[in-house]
Amino acid sequence: IEDSVRIHSGHLSVSGEGYLENQTLEQYLHLDRSFEAAIAGTPGVRGMAPRVVGFGLLSKDSATQGVALFGVDPEREATVSTLPDRIQRGRFVGADLPFGIVMGERLSQNLGADLGDSILVYSVAYSLEMSYEIFTVVGIMKLPEPALDRALAVISLADAQAFFVYGDRVTEVALLAENADTSPKLARTIAATLPEISRMPAEVHTWEEIMPELEQLIFLDDAGMYILLVILVVVVAFGILNTILMSVLERTRELGVVLALGLRPRAVFRLIYLESMLLALFGLLIGLAMAIPAVLYFEAHPVLLTGKAMAGMELFGIEPVMTWKLKPWNPVGSAITVFVVAAVAALYPALKASRGRPVDALRSL
């Protein structure tokens, strides 16, 4: 999630009413100082990036390509997305390079454009007049999602507002929250303040609404994970059952002796059951002691994938890295699950031991 939202969308998007459905220049926000200060000052907002997003045609010689034009503030964009960090050659747009344009690597190949080339950009302005301008290619970036890499062009926010005759308007303000889990709460907080700070009807959308395909992919991934976890729990249950049952069967003579000496079956049951719980407890402690440091290490040092694994992940627009994230509930929930499974699996061996007879011990000699 964090990787995907940092490509361009952010955790949240504040936009004009109906922009998510229509995505035209007709749905806009007025970007004034009071609006910016109110959004930036909301607790939980790590970064904000105002944008003008439009559609146009890029033309060089005989090649023409339809693109999404991203007008961004270079400095504030870096607080939300990783677009400025994805430059392969050249540099990112800036106020010191008027009418500079950065495009995806696939887009530059399709147009036959390279650094320093002039590109004709034309579209329909907010005033419904044809708008066209010559831009200079100042940077080539590499995006993990093929669709974006061949259809995204970035220009500065000031150039976009001038190109689309947009004044102080923006189509959206992308926000970065503390993490994806805090997005819904932050969205409710900002939505409650919008009527007071925005001159136009506005709305807030979370990353789930902006990228529903990502939410569906996560749902399918979680479903597969839970199926595997159920299978794993069943395997663990039989492993615990087999271990404890074998321990009981190997001590048939000893159990028969203590029963013959007058130890009650209930006490034998408690003895075996307590032993099983202690075995499960020490196993959990050893497992967590090994697992938690390993997960924390890989959380700090993601593994970069190569080869076919890298190509497969890039098809889904995902960075080719294997990442880890340790949440408090993960070890706690896993420990509780395994302990409950151990408690259930230990019932039959303990019951079998308590129902043993001294005569059975004699037969085992």
C-alpha positions in Angstrom: 0.0 0.0 0.0 2.7 2.5 1.0 4.6 1.7 -2.1 1.6 2.2 -4.4 0.3 5.4 -2.8 3.8 7.0 -3.0 3.9 6.6 -6.8 1.5 9.4 -7.3 -1.9 9.2 -5.5 -1.1 9.7 -1.8 -3.1 8.3 1.1 -5.8 10.9 0.6 -7.0 13.3 -2.1 -8.9 16.5 -1.5 -10.7 17.6 -4.7 -13.6 19.4 -6.1 -17.0 17.8 -5.8 -17.4 15.1 -8.4 -13.8 15.1 -9.5 -13.1 11.4 -8.8 -16.0 10.4 -11.1 -15.5 12.9 -13.9 -11.8 14.0 -13.6 -12.2 17.2 -15.7 -11.1 20.8 -15.1 -14.6 21.7 -14.2 -14.2 20.3 -10.7 -11.6 22.4 -8.9 -10.4 23.9 -5.7 -9.2 27.4 -5.1 -5.7 27.2 -3.6 -5.3 30.1 -1.2 -3.1 30.5 1.9 -5.9 29.8 4.4 -6.9 26.6 2.6 -3.2 25.4 2.5 -2.6 26.3 6.1 -5.7 24.5 7.4 -4.9 21.3 5.5 -1.2 21.3 6.3 -2.0 22.1 10.0 -4.3 19.1 10.4 -2.8 16.6 12.8 -1.7 13.4 11.0 -0.8 15.1 7.7 2.8 14.4 6.8 2.8 16.1 3.4 0.6 17.8 0.9 0.9 18.4 -2.9 -1.4 20.6 -4.9 -1.8 19.5 -8.5 -3.5 20.4 -11.7 -4.3 17.2 -13.6 -5.5 17.4 -17.2 -5.3 15.5 -20.5 -3.6 16.5 -23.7 -1.6 15.4 -26.7 2.1 15.4 -27.0 3.6 15.7 -30.5 7.1 15.4 -31.9 7.6 15.3 -35.6 5.1 12.7 -36.9 4.5 11.0 -33.5 1.6 11.9 -31.3 0.6 10.5 -27.9 -2.3 11.1 -25.6 -1.1 11.7 -22.0 -2.2 12.7 -18.5 -0.6 16.1 -17.7 0.5 16.4 -14.1 1.1 20.0 -12.9 3.0 19.7 -9.7 4.8 21.9 -7.2 8.3 20.3 -7.2 9.1 20.9 -3.6 5.8 19.9 -2.1 5.4 16.9 -4.5 8.5 15.3 -2.9 6.6 15.2 0.5 3.9 13.0 -0.9 5.1 11.1 -3.9 8.3 9.6 -5.2 8.0 11.1 -8.7 11.0 13.5 -8.1 13.1 10.5 -7.1 12.3 8.4 -10.2 14.3 10.5 -12.6 16.6 8.3 -14.7 18.2 11.0 -16.8 18.0 14.8 -16.6 16.2 16.5 -13.7 12.8 17.2 -12.3 10.7 20.2 -13.3 11.3 23.4 -11.4 10.6 27.1 -11.3 14.0 27.8 -12.8 13.0 25.8 -15.9 9.9 27.4 -17.4 7.9 25.1 -19.7 10.1 22.1 -18.9 8.5 18.7 -19.1 9.4 15.3 -17.6 8.0 12.1 -19.2 8.0 8.4 -18.6 10.7 6.3 -20.3 8.2 4.4 -22.4 6.5 7.6 -23.4 9.8 9.2 -24.5 10.5 6.0 -26.6 7.1 6.1 -28.2 7.6 9.8 -29.2 11.2 9.4 -30.1 12.0 12.2 -27.7 15.1 12.8 -25.6 16.6 15.4 -23.3 16.6 18.9 -24.8 14.0 18.0 -27.5 11.0 20.3 -28.0 7.6 18.9 -27.6 4.3 20.4 -28.7 1.6 20.1 -26.1 -1.9 20.9 -26.9 -5.2 20.5 -25.1 -8.5 22.3 -24.2 -8.1 25.0 -21.6 -10.6 25.7 -18.8 -11.9 28.6 -20.9 -12.8 26.0 -23.6 -10.3 27.5 -26.0 -7.5 25.4 -27.6 -4.3 25.7 -25.7 -0.9 24.8 -27.1 2.7 25.4 -26.0 6.2 24.2 -26.8 7.8 22.4 -23.9 11.4 21.2 -23.5 12.2 17.7 -22.2 14.2 18.2 -19.1 14.0 14.7 -17.6 13.1 11.1 -18.2 11.7 9.1 -15.4 11.1 5.3 -14.9 7.8 4.3 -13.4 7.0 0.8 -12.2 3.5 0.8 -13.7 3.7 0.4 -17.5 0.4 2.3 -18.1 1.8 5.3 -16.2 5.2 5.1 -17.8 3.8 5.5 -21.2 1.1 8.0 -20.5 2.3 10.4 -17.8 4.0 13.7 -18.4 4.9 16.1 -15.5 5.1 19.9 -15.7 5.3 22.5 -13.0 2.2 23.7 -11.3 2.7 27.3 -12.5 3.1 26.1 -16.1 0.0 24.0 -15.8 -2.1 26.8 -14.4 -0.9 29.1 -17.2 -1.4 26.4 -19.9 -5.0 25.5 -18.9 -5.8 29.2 -18.1 -6.7 28.0 -14.5 -5.7 31.0 -12.3 -5.2 29.9 -8.7 -7.3 26.7 -9.2 -6.1 23.1 -8.7 -7.9 19.9 -9.4 -6.7 18.0 -6.3 -4.5 18.2 -3.3 -2.8 14.9 -2.5 -2.0 14.1 1.1 0.3 11.7 2.8 -0.9 10.4 6.2 1.2 8.8 8.9 0.3 5.4 7.4 -2.5 3.8 5.5 -4.3 2.7 8.7 -4.8 6.3 9.8 -6.3 7.4 6.4 -10.0 6.9 7.2 -9.8 8.9 10.5 -7.8 11.7 8.8 -10.3 11.8 5.9 -13.2 12.3 8.4 -11.3 15.0 10.2 -10.5 16.9 7.0 -14.0 16.4 5.5 -15.5 18.0 8.7 -13.4 21.2 8.2 -13.8 21.5 4.4 -17.1 23.6 4.5 -15.2 26.2 6.6 -12.0 26.4 4.6 -13.0 25.8 1.0 -14.7 28.3 -1.2 -16.0 25.5 -3.4 -17.8 22.3 -2.7 -15.1 19.7 -2.0 -14.7 16.1 -1.0 -12.1 13.8 0.5 -11.2 10.3 -0.8 -9.0 7.7 0.7 -6.6 5.5 -1.3 -9.2 2.7 -1.4 -11.5 4.9 -3.4 -8.8 6.4 -5.5 -7.3 2.9 -6.4 -10.1 0.3 -6.0 -8.1 -2.2 -8.1 -5.3 -2.1 -5.4 -7.9 -2.8 -2.7 -9.3 -5.8 -4.7 -5.7 -7.1 -5.2 -5.1 -6.8 -1.4 -8.4 -8.6 -0.7 -7.5 -11.5 -3.0 -4.0 -11.7 -1.5 -5.4 -11.7 2.1 -7.9 -14.4 1.1 -5.1 -16.6 -0.2 -3.0 -15.9 2.9 -5.8 -16.9 5.3 -6.4 -20.2 3.4 -2.7 -21.0 3.8 -2.8 -20.0 7.5 -5.8 -22.4 8.1 -3.8 -25.2 6.5 -0.7 -24.3 8.5 -2.8 -24.3 11.8 -4.1 -27.7 11.0 -0.6 -29.0 10.3 0.6 -27.4 13.6 -2.3 -29.0 15.5 -1.5 -32.5 14.2 2.2 -31.9 14.9 1.4 -31.0 18.6 -1.0 -33.9 18.9 1.5 -36.3 17.5 4.3 -35.0 19.8 2.3 -35.2 23.0 0.6 -38.5 22.1 3.9 -40.2 21.5 5.2 -38.8 24.8 2.3 -40.4 26.5 2.6 -43.7 24.8 6.3 -43.9 25.5 5.6 -43.5 29.2 2.8 -46.0 29.5 4.8 -47.9 32.2 5.5 -44.8 34.3 1.9 -43.6 34.1 0.6 -47.1 35.0 2.9 -47.2 38.1 1.7 -43.8 39.4 -1.9 -44.9 38.9 -1.2 -48.2 40.7 0.3 -46.2 43.6 -3.0 -44.3 43.9 -2.6 -41.1 41.9 -6.0 -40.1 40.7 -6.8 -40.0 36.9 -7.7 -36.3 37.3 -4.2 -35.6 38.5 -2.6 -37.5 35.6 -4.8 -35.4 33.2 -3.6 -32.2 34.8 0.0 -33.4 34.7 0.0 -34.2 31.0 -2.0 -31.1 30.1 0.2 -28.8 32.1 3.3 -30.3 30.5 1.7 -29.8 27.0 1.0 -26.2 27.7 4.5 -25.5 29.0 5.9 -27.2 25.9 3.7 -24.9 23.7 4.6 -21.8 25.7 8.4 -22.4 25.5 8.0 -23.2 21.8 6.2 -19.9 21.2 8.8 -17.9 23.1 11.6 -19.4 21.1 9.7 -18.9 17.9 8.9 -15.2 18.6 12.5 -14.6 19.8 13.7 -15.8 16.4 11.0 -14.3 14.2 10.5 -10.7 15.6 14.2 -9.6 15.1 14.2 -11.2 11.7 11.1 -9.3 10.6 12.4 -6.0 12.1 15.7 -6.5 10.1 13.9 -7.1 6.8 11.5 -4.2 7.5 14.6 -2.0 7.6 16.3 -3.7 4.7 13.8 -4.7 2.0 15.0 -7.3 -0.5 15.3 -6.2 -4.1 13.9 -8.8 -6.5 15.5 -9.5 -9.9 14.8 -11.5 -13.0 11.3 -12.9 -13.6 10.1 -12.0 -10.1 10.9 -8.4 -10.8 9.2 -8.5 -14.2 6.1 -10.1 -12.8 5.7 -7.5 -10.0 6.2 -4.6 -12.4 3.3 -5.9 -14.5 1.1 -5.0 -11.6 2.7 -1.6 -11.1 4.4 -2.7 -7.9 8.0 -1.9 -6.9 10.1 -5.1 -7.3 11.0 -5.3 -3.6 9.9 -7.7 -0.9 9.0 -5.8 2.2 8.0 -6.6 5.7 5.9 -4.7 8.2 5.5 -5.8 11.8 2.3 -4.8 13.5 1.7 -5.5 17.3 -1.3 -7.7 16.5 0.7 -10.1 14.3 2.8 -11.8 17.0 0.1 -11.5 19.6 -2.6 -13.0 17.3 -0.3 -15.7 16.1 0.7 -16.6 19.6 -2.9 -16.8 20.8 -3.9 -18.9 17.8 -1.1 -21.4 18.3 -1.7 -21.6 22.1 -5.4 -22.3 21.6 -4.6 -24.9 19.0 -2.1 -26.5 21.4 -4.7 -26.4 24.2 -7.2 -28.3 22.0 -4.6 -30.7 20.6 -3.4 -31.6 24.1 -6.9 -32.7 25.3 -6.9 -36.2 23.7 -3.4 -37.3 24.9 -4.1 -36.0 28.4 -7.4 -37.8 28.4 -5.8 -41.0 27.2 -3.2 -40.9 29.9 -5.7 -40.3 32.6 -7.7 -43.4 31.5 -4.7 -45.7 31.5 -4.8 -48.8 33.7 -2.0 -50.4 35.7 -2.5 -53.7 33.9 -1.7 -51.9 30.6 1.7 -50.9 32.1 2.4 -54.6 32.9 1.6 -55.6 29.4 4.0 -53.0 28.0 7.0 -54.6 29.8 
